[in-house]
Amino acid sequence: MSSDKIIDGKAFAAGLRQRVASAVPAFVKAAGRKPGLAVVLVGDDPASQVYVGSKKKATVEAGMESFEYRLPDSVSQGELITLVEQLNADDGVDGILVQLPLPSHIDDKAVIAAIDPAKDVDGFHVVNAGRLAVGEDAFVPCTPLGCLMLLKDRLGDLSGKNAVVIGRSNIVGKPMAQLLLAENCTVTIAHSRTEDLADVVRRADIIVAAVGRPEMVKGDWLKDGAIVIDVGINRLAPTDGEHKGRLVGDVAFDEALGHVGAITPVPGGVGPMTIACLLRNTLVAAHRRAGLLAPEGL
Ligand code: NDP
């Protein structure tokens, strides 16, 4: 296996986190305070607790202020929105992230709509989604933003490339397609109703797979030299033969290596980029709110 075929998201994310951290002291000097990220967790979902813990650790390591709010499962939608409104009004808070999924009695759309778009560092608010769609400056959801950074780092100019995004969720597939379109790619969005997906994928120079189905994209679906970004995070069952609970992506990685120009591994590809981009978005939000120019090269 040639290591230059592996896109090392972990290393790229570490570099981005370092660049963010090294820009923080200048912000503190100019604004007289640290950039602040508030993370709201409702309930005790174990995976969400891990994500929130990692976000807090990374925020503090970058020299930023982390505010954490843990609310019981029983919290009402109204109480949660009241907290979001308090955070909107808090000058020390630059970014607000409400960890999804929320309990079923809470409408996540209503909660996201309550976040001030200027503090929407997750980029889920319709104002930011709309700005991205019309080509205005927007907070872009962290996972697709991280995917784009990895693609540009590997390919440079993406102009004219055939890109296929598999998945059309609001948090990954759709914003990913918008970002690639803005880079002048010819973009196809595939989903569960797409006919002959293998044939669609075979035409792509760039494939972003965001499906949530273990190793669905096979090696022989891929054009020689294609660049593959695998967003999927799938844990195989502990009973699954020799795999024993292993994490895999949406792309059959070993098969793909024989065809691709480069591919992100799972884990160690897209995953680490998400938190790094969250820190990046928080730093940018802090600069905008303080009327300062955000540092270049983030
Ligand atoms: P969703 O479940 O919201 O969306 C999945 C998409 O895949 C849908 O658009 C669906 O189509 C499409 N799909 C499902 N089955 C097929 C199929 N057989 N062929 C083609 N398309 C199909 O997932 P997310 O976008 O939230 O996440 C996708 C994956 O990325 C998951 O594995 C998730 O864990 C991972 N992820 C990783 C992150 C990270 O690395 N930090 C962050 C976010 C997600 P349709 O719309 O027609 O139903």
Residues whose N, C-alpha, C, O or C-beta is under 5 A from the ligand:
A	BS01	NDP	T143 G167 R168 S169 V172 G173 A190 H191 S192 R193 A210 V211 G212 V231 G232 I233 V270 G271 T274
